[in-house]
Amino acid sequence: MAVVVLAIVCCGLYPLVVFGISQILFRDQANGSLITDASGKVRGSRLLGQPFAADKYFHPRPSAAGAGYDSMSSGGSNLGPTSQKLYDSLTNRIAAYRTENNLPASNSVPADAVTASGSGLDPHVSVANAELQVARVAKARGFPESAVRDLVKQHTAPRDFGVFGEPVVNVLELNLALDALK
């Protein structure tokens, strides 16, 4: 009898209560924080990064998750600070970032532009990273840099609770806003 009662409570009632509470209090998060475009088509999640490679888009952080942003292979590279493979990878990424954004060798490159996040799925870039990409994106789209810079400002999320972390830009939301501009 105890097994039947526990099965009903643990496998039936408890999951239903948790599901109900999450749908009432945290509906967006419980359903994946999905982002839709103007036509209503789901384009992704606010919580997961996506690859963008074309010059007309802002580029996200590099990903160490499988073949890139593969949520089934989430994880970091596990390469340590003395790893030659990490050093070579960072050197190549820095050179590629400078080339694609037309930056001189004297310009520093934001760390998030060349390093993957711990999960490999981070959907955000730093404001500095986004600002360095503005000229490339504006040129590729034929937009004034000021218009693209304004979009970056509009899509910059402040620090969590006003004190934790740094302001960040969600790459998917920013790129969808760019696509919506005429």
C-alpha positions as MATLAB code, in Angstrom:
seq = 'MAVVVLAIVCCGLYPLVVFGISQILFRDQANGSLITDASGKVRGSRLLGQPFAADKYFHPRPSAAGAGYDSMSSGGSNLGPTSQKLYDSLTNRIAAYRTENNLPASNSVPADAVTASGSGLDPHVSVANAELQVARVAKARGFPESAVRDLVKQHTAPRDFGVFGEPVVNVLELNLALDALK';
ca = [
       0.000    0.000    0.000;
       2.873    2.365    0.858;
       4.417    1.791   -2.576;
       1.150    2.664   -4.318;
       0.637    5.805   -2.220;
       4.234    6.959   -2.735;
       3.996    6.244   -6.474;
       0.854    8.373   -6.740;
       2.338   11.216   -4.678;
       5.890   11.183   -6.116;
       5.109   10.274   -9.716;
       1.774   11.994  -10.132;
       0.800   14.692   -7.679;
       4.191   16.270   -7.025;
       5.126   16.695  -10.736;
       1.656   18.135  -11.465;
       1.972   20.665   -8.630;
       5.475   21.730   -9.741;
       4.297   21.974  -13.371;
       1.284   24.060  -12.356;
       3.326   26.436  -10.212;
       5.916   26.896  -12.967;
       3.213   27.626  -15.553;
       1.573   30.200  -13.280;
       4.652   31.950  -11.873;
       7.347   31.385  -14.519;
       5.479   30.708  -17.769;
       8.128   32.089  -20.156;
      11.040   30.312  -18.489;
       9.118   27.037  -18.053;
       8.346   26.986  -21.765;
      11.920   27.602  -22.915;
      12.073   31.424  -23.153;
      11.319   31.165  -26.858;
      11.882   34.074  -29.244;
       9.584   34.454  -32.242;
      10.024   36.616  -35.324;
       7.472   39.025  -36.780;
       5.633   36.173  -38.515;
       5.287   34.208  -35.257;
       7.865   31.567  -36.197;
      10.050   30.375  -33.305;
      13.640   31.438  -34.018;
      15.341   30.212  -30.867;
      15.586   30.615  -27.129;
      16.629   33.671  -25.169;
      18.796   31.311  -23.094;
      20.784   29.486  -25.804;
      23.338   30.843  -28.246;
      23.152   30.227  -31.978;
      25.835   30.403  -34.646;
      25.865   33.444  -36.947;
      28.687   33.704  -39.480;
      27.519   36.203  -42.151;
      28.996   39.709  -42.010;
      25.499   41.223  -41.770;
      25.003   39.633  -38.343;
      26.584   40.128  -34.937;
      28.646   37.076  -34.070;
      28.287   35.263  -30.752;
      31.012   33.885  -28.518;
      32.859   30.849  -29.823;
      31.312   27.573  -28.693;
      33.010   24.461  -27.374;
      29.716   22.534  -27.402;
      29.978   19.779  -29.985;
      29.801   21.126  -33.524;
      28.971   24.562  -32.134;
      25.986   25.462  -29.974;
      24.894   21.820  -29.792;
      22.865   21.682  -26.573;
      23.301   17.902  -26.433;
      27.081   18.407  -26.151;
      27.085   21.345  -23.764;
      30.354   21.899  -21.981;
      33.625   23.736  -21.984;
      36.824   22.728  -23.698;
      38.527   21.805  -20.389;
      41.791   23.225  -21.692;
      43.959   24.768  -18.977;
      46.053   27.952  -19.032;
      49.244   26.030  -19.905;
      47.651   24.207  -22.849;
      49.386   24.810  -26.180;
      46.137   23.889  -27.956;
      44.294   26.657  -26.055;
      47.067   29.161  -26.804;
      47.022   28.330  -30.522;
      43.221   28.466  -30.633;
      43.131   31.880  -28.936;
      45.865   33.243  -31.203;
      43.913   32.149  -34.288;
      40.611   33.490  -32.946;
      42.150   36.868  -32.099;
      43.630   37.187  -35.599;
      40.324   36.151  -37.202;
      38.328   38.606  -35.041;
      40.650   41.475  -35.920;
      40.476   40.601  -39.623;
      36.672   40.259  -39.833;
      36.108   43.485  -37.881;
      38.926   45.403  -39.588;
      40.759   46.135  -36.335;
      44.436   47.095  -36.156;
      46.816   44.809  -34.266;
      47.140   47.468  -31.549;
      43.444   47.162  -30.574;
      42.673   44.831  -27.718;
      40.034   42.170  -28.290;
      37.370   41.464  -25.638;
      37.892   38.113  -23.944;
      34.361   36.953  -24.741;
      35.048   37.415  -28.470;
      37.657   34.651  -28.471;
      36.829   32.374  -25.520;
      33.914   29.986  -25.155;
      31.658   30.112  -22.123;
      31.632   27.266  -19.602;
      28.576   25.692  -21.232;
      29.435   26.666  -24.803;
      25.848   27.915  -25.179;
      26.027   31.500  -23.853;
      23.627   33.690  -25.890;
      25.233   36.976  -24.797;
      28.257   39.038  -25.739;
      29.755   41.946  -23.860;
      28.853   45.475  -24.871;
      32.502   46.027  -25.896;
      32.353   42.988  -28.193;
      29.105   44.214  -29.786;
      30.487   47.751  -30.229;
      33.532   46.436  -32.107;
      31.225   44.587  -34.528;
      29.003   47.622  -35.299;
      31.081   48.918  -38.244;
      31.178   45.510  -39.973;
      27.437   44.904  -39.567;
      26.501   48.450  -40.654;
      28.699   48.212  -43.757;
      27.337   44.773  -44.733;
      23.737   45.968  -44.407;
      24.240   49.458  -45.808;
      22.942   51.040  -42.589;
      24.401   54.062  -40.816;
      26.624   53.025  -37.923;
      24.589   55.231  -35.600;
      21.417   53.211  -36.310;
      23.182   49.924  -35.585;
      24.804   51.384  -32.457;
      21.363   52.525  -31.254;
      20.045   48.969  -31.712;
      22.925   47.654  -29.612;
      22.007   50.118  -26.855;
      18.334   49.121  -27.052;
      19.235   45.434  -26.690;
      21.741   45.854  -23.876;
      20.588   44.160  -20.683;
      21.778   45.797  -17.456;
      23.609   44.061  -14.625;
      21.526   41.470  -12.782;
      19.771   43.191   -9.867;
      21.809   46.284  -10.734;
      25.039   44.937   -9.194;
      25.919   41.436  -10.435;
      27.855   40.830  -13.640;
      28.269   43.222  -16.523;
      25.798   44.603  -19.067;
      25.353   42.143  -21.954;
      23.750   41.958  -25.386;
      21.647   38.969  -26.499;
      22.946   38.182  -29.999;
      19.810   36.447  -31.307;
      17.480   39.257  -30.200;
      19.817   41.873  -31.688;
      20.105   40.051  -35.017;
      16.329   39.609  -35.250;
      15.925   43.347  -34.605;
      18.422   44.018  -37.418;
      16.440   41.777  -39.775;
      13.277   43.719  -38.885;
      14.852   47.058  -39.888;
      14.059   48.266  -43.386;
];
